[in-house]
Amino acid sequence: MSAPVQIAIAFVSVAVLLGLMAVVKRLAAARDISAEVQRKLVHIGTGLYALSLPWLFTDDWPVYMLVGLTLIVMAILRLPAFAKGGIGETLHGVERQSYGDLLLALAVGTVFLLSDGQAILYILPIATLTLADAAAALTGSRYGRKFFTIEDGQKSIEGSTAFFMITLVIAMVCLLLLSDVSRPNVILLAVMVAAFGTLVEADSWRGFDNFFLPTGLLIFLATHLDSSWQELFLFMGIFMVALVLFLRVAPQFGITTHAARVYVIATFLLISVTAFQNTVLPLLVFVMHAIAHRLNPCKGDYPALDIVAVVALSSFGWLIVGSVVGANALMYYGLMSVGLCVGLIAAGLGRSAIWVRAGAALVVGTGLFGLYSVLMLYNPAFVRWPGDMTAVGALVIVLMVIAVSLQPVLFDTHRAAKLTGLALLVPGLGYGMKVIGA
């Protein structure tokens, strides 16, 4: 298929999405369809179309172009002129704040890239997001009677049950048709996929399940598709023990039960996607955040959840950049984590004298860079290709110490997002310059 034809298909695809939204809006006006049902109708239509992408295009780049176009269109539809009264109302008519429309498009592109042509790694996560997630929402809104609370609302036991059952069926069908997994492992894997997916969906907020659900399932499958049943049982046991222990410890740090479950999920995803030495610093970010929040509470609505979201999204961002560029980004990712820890300590000491917070942040940064240098030695040569990172590390630490120590009040709100953006600045520029120089 020629490039012009694939470009045309990408633009037509966006037009089809807009057409679907227009049809849903008209049906909603004629039949008094609720805002939640409208969102899920668009969600299902978009997801089903996304399932055809590996066969619709002969090259990969038109898929990424389509994802980019969709993100632009979704951003435009968030403008008041379209979100209220226009076709954007099919997505933004609900009262709660959600980024689900943007995250759905981002998830499709991420899963398409990371699945690397393996049908099971693309089809199963996207099918689960499309069908099981919609079924859970619609079942919960229509038949929900028993609810549990998360930070930005509540979800129902009935909806989670529907999610589990539909995911179980999807997983078994996909594993049987798209993989060579042995029959006993098909059952065990399907149950674990359904259970893990249900936990991710139940604990997601602000539409983040549209991203974390498919990417989390992809990571789980990529890690455990070839595992023995003994390894699967061991993983499940460790996960349950960690969940119980963390739920007991979390209240001492002012972490809610919901946030504690999210922390455990994020931890296991990090451990699944990379070697242990590369998870130490990102996990320390969670610890530093808990300490900083206890010393100087962030004024955001859900700070414990925000730190998980930014760490997870930035982790996937570095993974995608490394895959696309072809130059491993783990060393720069580690420096970002060091910078984020330094910034959190400085923000946590925001009520102290400037020399106290600057000195403490500098000491922590120096120690963490030493830890970073040791941890990186355990990585293979292709990870350590950038060479000596002392200069870049020093710049990261100095920037975080100065910026946060001088103006800690700026980080009292949206702390996680602001500090992550600042911590990304030097590693991002350093990675780009190194790649260009190489």
N, C-alpha and C positions, 0 to 999 in steps of 0.2 A: 504494500500500500504506500503510495507516494506521500511525501510530507504535506503538500497542500491539502490533500484529502483528509489526513489525520487532523490538521489544524481546523479544517471546516467541521469535522465531527466534534471536536472539542467545543467550538462555539455553539454548534447546534445543541450539544448536551446542556450547556448553560441555559439556552433558550427553552429546552424541554423542562428543566427545573423550574424556571419562572412560570412556564405554562402550567405545570402541576400546581404551583402555589396559587395561581389565578383560579384554576378549577376548584381547588379546595375552598378558597375564599367564597366563590359563588355558591358552592354546595352548602357551606356553613350559613350563609345568609338565607338560603331557601329552606333549609331543614333545621336551623337553630342548633348547629353542631358546636360543642363547647370548644374553648381555646385549646385545652389539653389534647382533645381528639384531633383538632386541626394540626397541631404540632406533630403528633405521631403519624398522621397520614402522610405528611411531607417527609417525615423521618423514614417511614417504610418505603415510600417511593424512591427516595434518594439512595437508601441502602441497597434496594434491589437492583437499581441501575448500576451502583458501584460494583456489584458482584460480576457484572459483565465486562468490566474494564480490561482484565487480562486478555480477553478474546476480542474485544472491540478494536484495540489498537495493536499494530504490529511492532511498534517501538515503545520504549518506556517514557521518553521525554514528553510525548503529548499528554500522558496521564498527569505528569507533574504540572504541565501548563494548565490542564483542566482544573486541577486542584487550586492553583494560583488564581485562575479566573473566578472560581467559585468563592474563594476567600474574599476577593475584592467585591464581588456582588453581595455576599453576606454582610460585609462591612457597610456597604451602601444602604442595604435594606434596614440597617439599624438606625439610620437617620430618622428623625421625627416625621418627616414628610412621608416616609414609606412605612415606618413601624406602626403608626397610628392612622388607620383608615386605608392605607395602601396594602399591597400584597404582602408586605413584610409583617402585617398583623397576624398572618397564619403562624408565624414563628414567635412573635413577641407579644401576643395577646394575653399570655399568662402573667400573673402579678409578680411571681418570684424572678429574681435576677438569674439569668442563665447565659452561658457562653456556648451552649450545646451546638448551635448552628455552625459556628466557626471551628469548634473542636471536632465535629464530625468530618468536615472536609479535611482538616489537618490529620485526623486519624487514618482516613483512607489513603492519603499520600504516604504516611509513615509506614503503615502496614504493607502497602504495595512495595515500598522500597526494601524494608527489612525482610519480607518474605522471600525475596530473591528468586522468584519464579516457582517456589514450592506451593502448589495449589492448596494443600491442607493448611498452611500457615496464613493464607490470605482468606480463603473461603470460610473456614470455621469462625474466626473472629468477627468478620464482617457480617456473616449470616446471624451470628448470635446477637450482635449489636442491633441488627435490623429487626429481627423477629422477636427474640426473647425480651429485649429491653422495651419494645413497644407493648408487648403482651403484659409485662409487669405493670407498666404505667396505666394501661387501660383497665386491667383487672383490678388494680388497687383503687382507681378512681370510681369504678362501678360497683365492685363487690367488697371493698375493703371494710373490715369491721375491727380488726385488731391491729393497732399501729405501734410503731416504735419511733422515737424521736432522733433526728439528726440536727445539726446546728441550724440549718436554714429551712427546717420544716419537719415533716414526718413522712414515713413510708409504711406500707402495710405488709403484714405477714402473708396475706393472700397474694399480693403482687409478687413478693419474693418467691413464694411457692410456685407460682405460674412461671416465673423466670427459670427456676431450677428445672422444672419438668421439661420445658421447651428446649432449654440448653442441653439437657441430657439427650434428648432425641436428636437434635442437630449434631451434637458431638459424636454420637454413635454412628449416625449415617455417614458423616464426613470421614471419620476414622476408618470405617469399613470400605468406603468407596475410593478414598484418596490417599490411603497409606497402606503399609505392609505390617502394621502393628498386629501382634498375635491376638487371637480372640479373647483370651482372659484379660489381657492388658487393655483391650478396647473398652471393656466394661469398667475396669478400674480407672482408666484415664478419663472416660466420659463422666464418671461420677465426680472425679476430682476437678475436671474442667467446669462442670455444672456448679459444684460447691464453691470453688474459687471465684468463678464469675458472679455467682449470686452475692458473695461477700463484697466483691468490688462494687457491683451495682448498688447494693443496699447502702454502702457507706460513702458513695460519691455525692457530690454537692455541686450546685451551680452548673449542672450539665457536664461536669468533668468525666462522668461515666462514658460519654461519647468518645473520649480519648483514652482514658485509663483502662476501660473494659477491653476493647480490641487489642490494644498494645500489650496489656497485661496477659491476655490469653495467648498472644503470639509468643511472648517471652516464655511463658510456662510450657507451651507446646515445643518450642525450639529447644528448650532445655531438657524436657522429660519424654519426648516422643519415643526415644530409643532406650529409655530406662527400663530396668527389670522391675518385676512386681515388688521385690524386696526393697529396691531403692525408692519406689513410689510410696510404699508404706512408711519407710523411714522419713521421707520428706514430709508426709502428712502428719506423722507423729511429732516431729520437731516443730512444725508450724503451729500445731495446736498447743504444745507446751509453751512456746514463745508467746502466743496470744494470751494464754491464761496468766503467765507471769507478768507480762507488760500491763495487763489490765489491773493487776494488783498494785504495781508500782506507780502507774501513771497519776493517780490522784495526789500523790505526794509532791508532784511538780505542777499541780493545777491543770493537768491534761484530762479532758473529758473522755468518757468511755468510747465515744465515736472516734475521736481523734486518736486514741490509743490503738484502735483496730486499724485505722488508716496507716499509722506508723509501722505496724507489723507487716501490713501488706506491702508498703513501699520498701521496707527493709528486705523482704524476701525477693522482691522483684530486682532490687539492686544486686543482691547476692547471686541471683539466677543469671543476670546478663553479663557479669564480668567476674574476674578472679577476686578472691577475698581482699587482697591488698589494695585493690582499687575501690573498695566499698568503705574502708575505714574512715576516710575523711568526709565523704557525704553523710555517713551515719553520725559523725561527730557534729555535723551541722545541726542535726536534730537535738543533740545534747546541749550544744551551745545556745540554741534557740530557747530551750526549756529554762536554762539558767538565766539567760538575758530577760526572758519574760517574767521570771520570778523576781528579779532585781528591779526591773523597770518595765512594767506591763505595756505591751503594745496597745494602742487605742483602736486597732482594727476590730472588725466584727468576729472573725474566725482566724486569729493569728496562727494557732497550732495547725490548722488545715492549710493555710496559705503557704507555710514553709514547705510542707510536703508537695504542694502543687508546683511551686517554683523549682524545687530541687528535681522533681520528676520531669518536668517539661524541659529544663535546661539539660538534664542527663540525656534525654532523647535527642535534644538538639545537637549536642556534641557527638552522639552516636551517629546521627544522620549526616552531619558535616563530614565526619571521618569516613563514612561509607561513600559519600558522593565524591569527595576530593581524592580519596584513596590514600590519605595520610592519617594514621591513627592519632586521635586527639586526646587520649587518656591523660597525658602529662599536663596538658593545658586545663583539662577538666579538673584534675587534682588541685591545680593552683587556684582555680575558681573557688573550689571548696575551702581552701585555706583562707582566701580573701573573705569569703562569706562568714567563716568562723570569727575572724578578726573583727569584722564589722559588727557582728552580733554582740561580741564582748564589749566593744566600745559603746554601742547603743544601750546595752544593759547597764553600763556604768554612767549613763547620761546625767544622773543627778549628782555625780561626784565632781570634784575639781578636774579641770581639763588635764592637768599633769598626771592625775591618777588614772583617768580613762585612757589617755594616750600611752602612758607607761605600761599599763596592764595589757593593752591591745598589742603593743610592740613586743612585749615578752611572750605573749601567747602566739603571736605571729611567728616569732623567731623559733619557738619550740615546735610549732606545727610544720614549719618549713623543714626543720631537721627531721621530723617524722616522715614528711612527704619524701624527702631525699632517700631515706632508708627503704620506704615502701616501694618506691619506683625501681629499686635494684632487683626486686623479685620479678619484674616484668621481663618478657623476652625482648630481643634487640629491636624488633619492628615497632614496639611501643616506645622505646627510648631513643628513637631516631633524632629528636630535636637536640640531643646532647645536653650540655650544661644549662640548667635553668635558673641559676643563681640570680642573674640580673633581672630576669622577668619576675621571679618570685619576690625580689626586693621591691620592685616597682609596685607589685600588687599589694604588698603589706603596707608600704609607705602611703600609697593612695588611700587605702581603707582607713588607716590610722588618722591621717590628716583630715580627710573628708568627714568622717563620722565624729571624731573628737571635737572638731571645730563647731559643727552644727548638729549635735545629737537630736535636737528637737525636730529636725526635718525627718527623722526616722521613727518618730513616735506613731505615725500612721503609715499603713501600707509598707511596713518595715521589710517584710520578706522580699517583695517585688523590687523595692528601691535598692536594697543591699545587693540583691542578685544582679541587677542591671549594672551596678557599680563594680561588682566583683568580676563581671564578664568582660569589662572594657579592656583591660590590659591583656589577659589571656587571649581574647578574641583577636586583637590587633597583632599580638605576638605570633599567633598561629598563622594568620594570614600572611604576614611578612616572611615567616619561615618557609611557608609553602611556595610563595612567589620566588623567594631566594633560592630554594632548592631546584 
